[in-house]
Amino acid sequence: MLGKISSEGATSLHIYKGTLDTDTYCDILEEHKLEMDQIFPRGYEFQHENLPTHLAAEDWMTRQHFKIVNFPTYSPDLSPY
């Protein structure tokens, strides 16, 4: 599942089956980018985990003008344990 939510609105929820590879991840982001741009016309910051699939997509995301927020692995901001 993939979806975005904030005080400004939420995107539709994307449900996929199977293994998430880099191409699938980019396809899902591309499918929902217009929706995100409409909800957040002043821009937004995108946060994802440090999974290899996510990291491999960052070059594509940068070319598509995603502003990526980097968090260190095992950041207490992502996991309080």
Jmol script that loads the backbone (N, CA, C; Angstrom):
load data "model"
ATOM      1  N   MET A   1       0.836  -1.170   0.000  1.00  0.00           N
ATOM      2  CA  MET A   1       0.000   0.000   0.000  1.00  0.00           C
ATOM      3  C   MET A   1       0.885   1.240   0.000  1.00  0.00           C
ATOM      4  N   LEU A   2       0.393   2.252  -0.649  1.00  0.00           N
ATOM      5  CA  LEU A   2       1.101   3.520  -0.687  1.00  0.00           C
ATOM      6  C   LEU A   2       0.075   4.626  -0.709  1.00  0.00           C
ATOM      7  N   GLY A   3       0.239   5.603   0.140  1.00  0.00           N
ATOM      8  CA  GLY A   3      -0.662   6.746   0.176  1.00  0.00           C
ATOM      9  C   GLY A   3       0.001   7.872   0.949  1.00  0.00           C
ATOM     10  N   LYS A   4      -0.467   9.067   0.708  1.00  0.00           N
ATOM     11  CA  LYS A   4       0.075  10.243   1.387  1.00  0.00           C
ATOM     12  C   LYS A   4      -1.055  10.949   2.105  1.00  0.00           C
ATOM     13  N   ILE A   5      -0.771  11.487   3.294  1.00  0.00           N
ATOM     14  CA  ILE A   5      -1.787  12.190   4.062  1.00  0.00           C
ATOM     15  C   ILE A   5      -1.137  13.362   4.790  1.00  0.00           C
ATOM     16  N   SER A   6      -1.875  14.462   4.870  1.00  0.00           N
ATOM     17  CA  SER A   6      -1.420  15.630   5.618  1.00  0.00           C
ATOM     18  C   SER A   6      -2.625  16.473   5.977  1.00  0.00           C
ATOM     19  N   SER A   7      -2.384  17.583   6.650  1.00  0.00           N
ATOM     20  CA  SER A   7      -3.479  18.480   7.010  1.00  0.00           C
ATOM     21  C   SER A   7      -4.079  19.161   5.781  1.00  0.00           C
ATOM     22  N   GLU A   8      -3.374  19.135   4.649  1.00  0.00           N
ATOM     23  CA  GLU A   8      -3.849  19.776   3.425  1.00  0.00           C
ATOM     24  C   GLU A   8      -4.686  18.839   2.556  1.00  0.00           C
ATOM     25  N   GLY A   9      -4.642  17.553   2.848  1.00  0.00           N
ATOM     26  CA  GLY A   9      -5.397  16.589   2.063  1.00  0.00           C
ATOM     27  C   GLY A   9      -4.691  15.254   2.010  1.00  0.00           C
ATOM     28  N   ALA A  10      -5.261  14.357   1.234  1.00  0.00           N
ATOM     29  CA  ALA A  10      -4.693  13.013   1.111  1.00  0.00           C
ATOM     30  C   ALA A  10      -4.794  12.538  -0.327  1.00  0.00           C
ATOM     31  N   THR A  11      -3.847  11.730  -0.733  1.00  0.00           N
ATOM     32  CA  THR A  11      -3.910  11.124  -2.059  1.00  0.00           C
ATOM     33  C   THR A  11      -4.768   9.865  -1.974  1.00  0.00           C
ATOM     34  N   SER A  12      -5.107   9.358  -3.120  1.00  0.00           N
ATOM     35  CA  SER A  12      -5.789   8.073  -3.137  1.00  0.00           C
ATOM     36  C   SER A  12      -4.799   6.994  -2.694  1.00  0.00           C
ATOM     37  N   LEU A  13      -5.329   5.926  -2.175  1.00  0.00           N
ATOM     38  CA  LEU A  13      -4.502   4.823  -1.700  1.00  0.00           C
ATOM     39  C   LEU A  13      -4.181   3.901  -2.867  1.00  0.00           C
ATOM     40  N   HIS A  14      -2.933   3.541  -3.001  1.00  0.00           N
ATOM     41  CA  HIS A  14      -2.507   2.629  -4.066  1.00  0.00           C
ATOM     42  C   HIS A  14      -2.181   1.280  -3.440  1.00  0.00           C
ATOM     43  N   ILE A  15      -2.877   0.258  -3.877  1.00  0.00           N
ATOM     44  CA  ILE A  15      -2.631  -1.103  -3.387  1.00  0.00           C
ATOM     45  C   ILE A  15      -2.032  -1.912  -4.524  1.00  0.00           C
ATOM     46  N   TYR A  16      -0.930  -2.562  -4.257  1.00  0.00           N
ATOM     47  CA  TYR A  16      -0.281  -3.396  -5.272  1.00  0.00           C
ATOM     48  C   TYR A  16      -0.009  -4.760  -4.668  1.00  0.00           C
ATOM     49  N   LYS A  17       0.149  -5.731  -5.532  1.00  0.00           N
ATOM     50  CA  LYS A  17       0.479  -7.089  -5.096  1.00  0.00           C
ATOM     51  C   LYS A  17       1.837  -7.463  -5.654  1.00  0.00           C
ATOM     52  N   GLY A  18       2.532  -8.264  -4.921  1.00  0.00           N
ATOM     53  CA  GLY A  18       3.831  -8.729  -5.379  1.00  0.00           C
ATOM     54  C   GLY A  18       4.955  -7.971  -4.714  1.00  0.00           C
ATOM     55  N   THR A  19       6.146  -8.151  -5.239  1.00  0.00           N
ATOM     56  CA  THR A  19       7.338  -7.525  -4.709  1.00  0.00           C
ATOM     57  C   THR A  19       7.485  -6.127  -5.288  1.00  0.00           C
ATOM     58  N   LEU A  20       7.831  -5.175  -4.438  1.00  0.00           N
ATOM     59  CA  LEU A  20       8.024  -3.801  -4.885  1.00  0.00           C
ATOM     60  C   LEU A  20       9.463  -3.629  -5.363  1.00  0.00           C
ATOM     61  N   ASP A  21       9.609  -3.513  -6.682  1.00  0.00           N
ATOM     62  CA  ASP A  21      10.937  -3.233  -7.216  1.00  0.00           C
ATOM     63  C   ASP A  21      11.005  -1.752  -7.597  1.00  0.00           C
ATOM     64  N   THR A  22      12.159  -1.298  -8.015  1.00  0.00           N
ATOM     65  CA  THR A  22      12.368   0.119  -8.299  1.00  0.00           C
ATOM     66  C   THR A  22      11.445   0.618  -9.405  1.00  0.00           C
ATOM     67  N   ASP A  23      11.301  -0.144 -10.482  1.00  0.00           N
ATOM     68  CA  ASP A  23      10.434   0.288 -11.585  1.00  0.00           C
ATOM     69  C   ASP A  23       8.983   0.425 -11.131  1.00  0.00           C
ATOM     70  N   THR A  24       8.507  -0.516 -10.344  1.00  0.00           N
ATOM     71  CA  THR A  24       7.133  -0.459  -9.833  1.00  0.00           C
ATOM     72  C   THR A  24       6.960   0.742  -8.916  1.00  0.00           C
ATOM     73  N   TYR A  25       7.934   0.982  -8.055  1.00  0.00           N
ATOM     74  CA  TYR A  25       7.887   2.117  -7.148  1.00  0.00           C
ATOM     75  C   TYR A  25       7.808   3.433  -7.928  1.00  0.00           C
ATOM     76  N   CYS A  26       8.644   3.582  -8.943  1.00  0.00           N
ATOM     77  CA  CYS A  26       8.624   4.791  -9.776  1.00  0.00           C
ATOM     78  C   CYS A  26       7.299   4.924 -10.510  1.00  0.00           C
ATOM     79  N   ASP A  27       6.758   3.829 -11.024  1.00  0.00           N
ATOM     80  CA  ASP A  27       5.463   3.864 -11.709  1.00  0.00           C
ATOM     81  C   ASP A  27       4.357   4.346 -10.771  1.00  0.00           C
ATOM     82  N   ILE A  28       4.367   3.860  -9.532  1.00  0.00           N
ATOM     83  CA  ILE A  28       3.356   4.262  -8.554  1.00  0.00           C
ATOM     84  C   ILE A  28       3.500   5.751  -8.232  1.00  0.00           C
ATOM     85  N   LEU A  29       4.731   6.205  -8.017  1.00  0.00           N
ATOM     86  CA  LEU A  29       4.951   7.618  -7.723  1.00  0.00           C
ATOM     87  C   LEU A  29       4.518   8.492  -8.895  1.00  0.00           C
ATOM     88  N   GLU A  30       4.855   8.065 -10.103  1.00  0.00           N
ATOM     89  CA  GLU A  30       4.478   8.835 -11.294  1.00  0.00           C
ATOM     90  C   GLU A  30       2.963   8.909 -11.434  1.00  0.00           C
ATOM     91  N   GLU A  31       2.280   7.822 -11.141  1.00  0.00           N
ATOM     92  CA  GLU A  31       0.825   7.777 -11.235  1.00  0.00           C
ATOM     93  C   GLU A  31       0.166   8.769 -10.275  1.00  0.00           C
ATOM     94  N   HIS A  32       0.785   9.000  -9.127  1.00  0.00           N
ATOM     95  CA  HIS A  32       0.182   9.852  -8.099  1.00  0.00           C
ATOM     96  C   HIS A  32       0.807  11.247  -8.010  1.00  0.00           C
ATOM     97  N   LYS A  33       1.831  11.532  -8.822  1.00  0.00           N
ATOM     98  CA  LYS A  33       2.523  12.822  -8.728  1.00  0.00           C
ATOM     99  C   LYS A  33       1.595  13.995  -9.041  1.00  0.00           C
ATOM    100  N   LEU A  34       0.797  13.916 -10.076  1.00  0.00           N
ATOM    101  CA  LEU A  34      -0.122  15.000 -10.422  1.00  0.00           C
ATOM    102  C   LEU A  34      -1.084  15.265  -9.265  1.00  0.00           C
ATOM    103  N   GLU A  35      -1.580  14.191  -8.678  1.00  0.00           N
ATOM    104  CA  GLU A  35      -2.472  14.295  -7.526  1.00  0.00           C
ATOM    105  C   GLU A  35      -1.781  15.027  -6.368  1.00  0.00           C
ATOM    106  N   MET A  36      -0.532  14.683  -6.103  1.00  0.00           N
ATOM    107  CA  MET A  36       0.215  15.336  -5.025  1.00  0.00           C
ATOM    108  C   MET A  36       0.478  16.803  -5.356  1.00  0.00           C
ATOM    109  N   ASP A  37       0.814  17.083  -6.620  1.00  0.00           N
ATOM    110  CA  ASP A  37       1.061  18.463  -7.033  1.00  0.00           C
ATOM    111  C   ASP A  37      -0.201  19.320  -6.891  1.00  0.00           C
ATOM    112  N   GLN A  38      -1.363  18.740  -7.132  1.00  0.00           N
ATOM    113  CA  GLN A  38      -2.622  19.480  -6.998  1.00  0.00           C
ATOM    114  C   GLN A  38      -2.974  19.722  -5.530  1.00  0.00           C
ATOM    115  N   ILE A  39      -2.744  18.750  -4.673  1.00  0.00           N
ATOM    116  CA  ILE A  39      -3.049  18.895  -3.245  1.00  0.00           C
ATOM    117  C   ILE A  39      -2.081  19.881  -2.588  1.00  0.00           C
ATOM    118  N   PHE A  40      -0.835  19.861  -3.030  1.00  0.00           N
ATOM    119  CA  PHE A  40       0.212  20.688  -2.420  1.00  0.00           C
ATOM    120  C   PHE A  40       0.836  21.619  -3.467  1.00  0.00           C
ATOM    121  N   PRO A  41       0.085  22.625  -3.944  1.00  0.00           N
ATOM    122  CA  PRO A  41       0.585  23.473  -5.032  1.00  0.00           C
ATOM    123  C   PRO A  41       1.831  24.281  -4.668  1.00  0.00           C
ATOM    124  N   ARG A  42       2.095  24.495  -3.386  1.00  0.00           N
ATOM    125  CA  ARG A  42       3.297  25.229  -2.971  1.00  0.00           C
ATOM    126  C   ARG A  42       4.487  24.293  -2.800  1.00  0.00           C
ATOM    127  N   GLY A  43       4.299  23.024  -3.108  1.00  0.00           N
ATOM    128  CA  GLY A  43       5.375  22.051  -2.990  1.00  0.00           C
ATOM    129  C   GLY A  43       5.227  21.182  -1.757  1.00  0.00           C
ATOM    130  N   TYR A  44       6.021  20.168  -1.692  1.00  0.00           N
ATOM    131  CA  TYR A  44       5.976  19.214  -0.588  1.00  0.00           C
ATOM    132  C   TYR A  44       7.324  18.530  -0.478  1.00  0.00           C
ATOM    133  N   GLU A  45       7.559  17.945   0.671  1.00  0.00           N
ATOM    134  CA  GLU A  45       8.759  17.159   0.892  1.00  0.00           C
ATOM    135  C   GLU A  45       8.353  15.693   0.969  1.00  0.00           C
ATOM    136  N   PHE A  46       9.135  14.838   0.363  1.00  0.00           N
ATOM    137  CA  PHE A  46       8.811  13.426   0.274  1.00  0.00           C
ATOM    138  C   PHE A  46       9.756  12.641   1.169  1.00  0.00           C
ATOM    139  N   GLN A  47       9.193  11.803   2.026  1.00  0.00           N
ATOM    140  CA  GLN A  47       9.992  10.982   2.939  1.00  0.00           C
ATOM    141  C   GLN A  47       9.717   9.519   2.652  1.00  0.00           C
ATOM    142  N   HIS A  48      10.760   8.751   2.540  1.00  0.00           N
ATOM    143  CA  HIS A  48      10.613   7.301   2.449  1.00  0.00           C
ATOM    144  C   HIS A  48      11.737   6.644   3.235  1.00  0.00           C
ATOM    145  N   GLU A  49      11.628   5.347   3.367  1.00  0.00           N
ATOM    146  CA  GLU A  49      12.619   4.595   4.130  1.00  0.00           C
ATOM    147  C   GLU A  49      13.877   4.393   3.303  1.00  0.00           C
ATOM    148  N   ASN A  50      14.906   3.903   3.943  1.00  0.00           N
ATOM    149  CA  ASN A  50      16.178   3.641   3.258  1.00  0.00           C
ATOM    150  C   ASN A  50      16.231   2.249   2.645  1.00  0.00           C
ATOM    151  N   LEU A  51      15.091   1.764   2.170  1.00  0.00           N
ATOM    152  CA  LEU A  51      15.077   0.471   1.488  1.00  0.00           C
ATOM    153  C   LEU A  51      15.847   0.585   0.181  1.00  0.00           C
ATOM    154  N   PRO A  52      16.526  -0.463  -0.249  1.00  0.00           N
ATOM    155  CA  PRO A  52      17.269  -0.408  -1.504  1.00  0.00           C
ATOM    156  C   PRO A  52      16.401   0.037  -2.686  1.00  0.00           C
ATOM    157  N   THR A  53      15.154  -0.409  -2.734  1.00  0.00           N
ATOM    158  CA  THR A  53      14.246  -0.011  -3.809  1.00  0.00           C
ATOM    159  C   THR A  53      14.016   1.498  -3.792  1.00  0.00           C
ATOM    160  N   HIS A  54      13.823   2.063  -2.612  1.00  0.00           N
ATOM    161  CA  HIS A  54      13.598   3.499  -2.491  1.00  0.00           C
ATOM    162  C   HIS A  54      14.854   4.278  -2.868  1.00  0.00           C
ATOM    163  N   LEU A  55      15.985   3.840  -2.369  1.00  0.00           N
ATOM    164  CA  LEU A  55      17.238   4.531  -2.663  1.00  0.00           C
ATOM    165  C   LEU A  55      17.571   4.478  -4.150  1.00  0.00           C
ATOM    166  N   ALA A  56      17.284   3.359  -4.794  1.00  0.00           N
ATOM    167  CA  ALA A  56      17.563   3.221  -6.223  1.00  0.00           C
ATOM    168  C   ALA A  56      16.679   4.137  -7.065  1.00  0.00           C
ATOM    169  N   ALA A  57      15.542   4.551  -6.526  1.00  0.00           N
ATOM    170  CA  ALA A  57      14.609   5.419  -7.256  1.00  0.00           C
ATOM    171  C   ALA A  57      14.933   6.899  -7.094  1.00  0.00           C
ATOM    172  N   GLU A  58      15.865   7.256  -6.224  1.00  0.00           N
ATOM    173  CA  GLU A  58      16.087   8.666  -5.918  1.00  0.00           C
ATOM    174  C   GLU A  58      16.586   9.487  -7.097  1.00  0.00           C
ATOM    175  N   ASP A  59      17.386   8.920  -7.995  1.00  0.00           N
ATOM    176  CA  ASP A  59      17.810   9.674  -9.181  1.00  0.00           C
ATOM    177  C   ASP A  59      16.601  10.042 -10.031  1.00  0.00           C
ATOM    178  N   TRP A  60      15.716   9.080 -10.266  1.00  0.00           N
ATOM    179  CA  TRP A  60      14.493   9.335 -11.035  1.00  0.00           C
ATOM    180  C   TRP A  60      13.651  10.387 -10.317  1.00  0.00           C
ATOM    181  N   MET A  61      13.499  10.247  -8.993  1.00  0.00           N
ATOM    182  CA  MET A  61      12.684  11.185  -8.215  1.00  0.00           C
ATOM    183  C   MET A  61      13.241  12.610  -8.302  1.00  0.00           C
ATOM    184  N   THR A  62      14.539  12.747  -8.264  1.00  0.00           N
ATOM    185  CA  THR A  62      15.165  14.070  -8.379  1.00  0.00           C
ATOM    186  C   THR A  62      14.863  14.675  -9.749  1.00  0.00           C
ATOM    187  N   ARG A  63      14.935  13.877 -10.800  1.00  0.00           N
ATOM    188  CA  ARG A  63      14.612  14.379 -12.143  1.00  0.00           C
ATOM    189  C   ARG A  63      13.146  14.783 -12.262  1.00  0.00           C
ATOM    190  N   GLN A  64      12.291  14.183 -11.454  1.00  0.00           N
ATOM    191  CA  GLN A  64      10.856  14.502 -11.462  1.00  0.00           C
ATOM    192  C   GLN A  64      10.520  15.614 -10.461  1.00  0.00           C
ATOM    193  N   HIS A  65      11.544  16.211  -9.868  1.00  0.00           N
ATOM    194  CA  HIS A  65      11.405  17.348  -8.953  1.00  0.00           C
ATOM    195  C   HIS A  65      10.777  16.993  -7.602  1.00  0.00           C
ATOM    196  N   PHE A  66      10.972  15.764  -7.140  1.00  0.00           N
ATOM    197  CA  PHE A  66      10.599  15.420  -5.778  1.00  0.00           C
ATOM    198  C   PHE A  66      11.669  16.010  -4.863  1.00  0.00           C
ATOM    199  N   LYS A  67      11.262  16.647  -3.784  1.00  0.00           N
ATOM    200  CA  LYS A  67      12.202  17.105  -2.772  1.00  0.00           C
ATOM    201  C   LYS A  67      12.227  16.030  -1.695  1.00  0.00           C
ATOM    202  N   ILE A  68      13.327  15.302  -1.614  1.00  0.00           N
ATOM    203  CA  ILE A  68      13.437  14.143  -0.732  1.00  0.00           C
ATOM    204  C   ILE A  68      14.037  14.564   0.600  1.00  0.00           C
ATOM    205  N   VAL A  69      13.381  14.173   1.678  1.00  0.00           N
ATOM    206  CA  VAL A  69      13.884  14.410   3.028  1.00  0.00           C
ATOM    207  C   VAL A  69      14.664  13.169   3.432  1.00  0.00           C
ATOM    208  N   ASN A  70      15.930  13.343   3.720  1.00  0.00           N
ATOM    209  CA  ASN A  70      16.768  12.208   4.105  1.00  0.00           C
ATOM    210  C   ASN A  70      16.799  12.052   5.618  1.00  0.00           C
ATOM    211  N   PHE A  71      16.542  10.850   6.065  1.00  0.00           N
ATOM    212  CA  PHE A  71      16.649  10.497   7.466  1.00  0.00           C
ATOM    213  C   PHE A  71      17.689   9.400   7.574  1.00  0.00           C
ATOM    214  N   PRO A  72      18.538   9.469   8.593  1.00  0.00           N
ATOM    215  CA  PRO A  72      19.534   8.403   8.743  1.00  0.00           C
ATOM    216  C   PRO A  72      18.871   7.079   9.072  1.00  0.00           C
ATOM    217  N   THR A  73      19.520   6.001   8.688  1.00  0.00           N
ATOM    218  CA  THR A  73      19.037   4.672   9.025  1.00  0.00           C
ATOM    219  C   THR A  73      18.882   4.571  10.535  1.00  0.00           C
ATOM    220  N   TYR A  74      17.812   3.951  10.954  1.00  0.00           N
ATOM    221  CA  TYR A  74      17.503   3.778  12.373  1.00  0.00           C
ATOM    222  C   TYR A  74      17.282   5.113  13.089  1.00  0.00           C
ATOM    223  N   SER A  75      16.800   6.091  12.355  1.00  0.00           N
ATOM    224  CA  SER A  75      16.531   7.392  12.950  1.00  0.00           C
ATOM    225  C   SER A  75      15.452   7.264  14.009  1.00  0.00           C
ATOM    226  N   PRO A  76      15.625   7.887  15.163  1.00  0.00           N
ATOM    227  CA  PRO A  76      14.555   7.852  16.180  1.00  0.00           C
ATOM    228  C   PRO A  76      13.292   8.568  15.691  1.00  0.00           C
ATOM    229  N   ASP A  77      13.431   9.421  14.656  1.00  0.00           N
ATOM    230  CA  ASP A  77      12.250  10.051  14.075  1.00  0.00           C
ATOM    231  C   ASP A  77      11.350   9.043  13.384  1.00  0.00           C
ATOM    232  N   LEU A  78      11.922   7.943  12.922  1.00  0.00           N
ATOM    233  CA  LEU A  78      11.152   6.923  12.223  1.00  0.00           C
ATOM    234  C   LEU A  78      10.794   5.746  13.131  1.00  0.00           C
ATOM    235  N   SER A  79      11.616   5.463  14.096  1.00  0.00           N
ATOM    236  CA  SER A  79      11.376   4.327  14.973  1.00  0.00           C
ATOM    237  C   SER A  79      11.833   4.655  16.384  1.00  0.00           C
ATOM    238  N   PRO A  80      10.895   4.816  17.320  1.00  0.00           N
ATOM    239  CA  PRO A  80      11.291   5.174  18.672  1.00  0.00           C
ATOM    240  C   PRO A  80      11.913   4.027  19.471  1.00  0.00           C
ATOM    241  N   TYR A  81      12.045   2.832  18.901  1.00  0.00           N
ATOM    242  CA  TYR A  81      12.542   1.679  19.658  1.00  0.00           C
ATOM    243  C   TYR A  81      14.001   1.401  19.389  1.00  0.00           C
TER     244      TYR A  81
END
end "model"
wireframe off; spacefill off
backbone 0.3
color backbone group
